[in-house]
Amino acid sequence: MQTTRRRTVAVCGSGAADTPPAVLEVAFAVGRALVDAGFRVACGGLGGVMTAVCRGARASDRWTEGTTLGIVPTYDASTANPYVDVVVASGLGLARNVVLVASADAVVAIGGGSGTLAEIALAWQLGKPVVALDVGFGWSHELAGRAIDDRRPDTLRRASTPEAAVAAVRAALDAP
C-alpha cells in the first residue's frame, strides 16, 4: 500500500516577546503560504516567530486540524502557543531542536538568535534544505546565500519574501 505524506517544513526564528512586528508579519505570511502550498508547519511551539507562523498557517483556507506541529522544550503541553494543533511535549529543553529539524523535510529560518543558529546548523548537517528568509538581521540574514562548511556543495537558499521562501522550499524538495 502506497501512502502519501504531507511534507513538513520547520520554521525557526526568535521566540522573544519583543520580536519586531514586521518580522511577525513575515512569519505569519510564511505560515499561511506554506499551508496554501500544501505543507504542514512545524516549530518550537512557543512565542514570537513560532506563534506568528502557526497563526498564519491557521489563517490559510487549506488549514485542517493537525496542520501545525509544536515541539515544546518542556513536559507541559500547555506551554505551547494556542495555534499549535499537535503538541509534542518533549521535555528535552534545547535538545528539542534536534527533534524539530529531524522531523522536517526542509527548514525556513526567519531572523533568529542562537537557537535558530543551532537549528540551521543541525539542518545543514542532516542534509535538509535550508531557506534563509532575509529580514535584515539575525542568523537568516547572516547566512543567506552562504555555505556553513564544506560538507555540502550547496548554500542556504536566500529568500527576500515569504512567497520566495515557499518557492525555494518547493524547488529544493522537488529537485532530484
N, C-alpha and C positions, 0 to 999 in steps of 0.2 A: 504494500500500500504506500503510495507516494503522498506525502503531505507537503503543504506549502506553509512556511513560517513567515510571518510578517517580520521584516528586518527591524532591528533596534538600533537607534542612534543615541549614544550617550552625549549629553550636553553638559559641559563643565564650565564653571565660572564662579565668581565670588558669591559667598553666602552672606556677606556683610549687609547689615541693615542700612548702611549709608551708601550702597551701590547707587551710582548716578541714575536718575530717572531715564535718561536717554539710553543707557545700557539695558535697563529693564525693558524698555520698549523694544529694543533689538531682540532681546531674549524671548519676549512674548511673540514677536513676529517669526522667530526661528521655530519655536514650538508649533505654532499654527501651520507654518509652511511645511514642516516635516510631516505632520499628520495629514495635511492636504495631499502630500505626495505619497501617502500610504505607509509611512514608517510609524513604529512605536517609539516613544521617547522615554529615555531613562536618565536619571540624575541622582545626585546625592540626597535628594528628598527634603532638604531643609529650606532656608530662606534665600533672599536675594535673587540671583540669576535662576536658581533652581525653582523657586516659586513662580517666577515670571514665565519660564519655559513651559512649566506644567499648566499654568493658567492659559497660555497661548494654545497649547495642544488641545485643551478642553474647549477652546473657542472655535476650533475647526468644525466644519459641517461633517467631517468624516470621523470625528471622535466617537468612540464607543467605550463602554466600561472595560478597563484593562489596558487602555492605550498608554497611560503614564505609569512608570515604574520608579519608585524611590528606594534607594538602598541607603538606609539611615545608619549612622555610626553606633547607635545605642541599641539596647534590647527593648526599648519602648517605642512601639509603633505610633503612639500618639505624638511623637516628636516630628513626624512628617508634616509637610505643609498640606493644607486642605485640598489641594488639586492633584495629589497623588492617588491613583486608583489602586495600585498594588504596592504595599509597603513590605520591604524586606528589612526586618529589624535585626541587623547583622551582629550587633554587639562587638564589632571589630574596630571601632574607633577609626583612625585614619586608614587602617588597612582595608576598609570597605572600598577604597578607591580601586584596589585590585579587582574586586568582585564586579564593580561597576564597569570598568573598562573591559574586563574579560567577557562580560555578558553582552557587550555591544558588537555590532558589525562595523561601526565607524564611530568616530568621535568628532564633535564640534566644540571648539574652545572659544569662549567669549570673555575677553579681558583676563581677569583672574590673577591670583597670587600663588603662593607656594603649593596649595592643594591642587590647583589647576595645572601647575607645572608638573607635579607628580603624576597626575592623570595623563598629561600629554606624553611624558617620558615612558610611562607604562604602555600606553597605546603604541608608541613607536617601537618599543621592544617586542611587543606581541604581534607586530606586523599589521596593525589596524590602520586603515586610512584616517588621517587627522586633517580636519579643516580648521584653520585658524581664522576666525572672523575678526578682522582688524577694526577695533573700536577706538584706536588711538592711544591705548595704554594697556598695561598688563602683559602677561605672557603670550597671549594670542597675537598681540602687536609685535612683540619682540621676536617671535619665532616664525611668523607668517612668511612663507616662501623659502624657509631655511631647512637644512637637514640638521638633526640633532647630533648625529655622529655618522660614521661611515658604514654602519651595519646594514643600511638600506640605500638603494640607488635613488630614491625619490626625496621629496621635501614635504613639509607641511604645506598643504594647499592653502593659498591665501584667498580670502573672500572679503568683499567690502560691503555686501548687503546680505540680508537673510536669504533672499532668493538665490544669490550666487553661492551661498554656503550649501543650500539644499541641492543645487545643480552640481556642485563639486562632489557632494556625497554620492549622488546618483551616478555620476561619471566614474568615480572611484570604485563603487560596488559593481558596476556593470562592465568594468574593464576586465579583459581576460587575464 
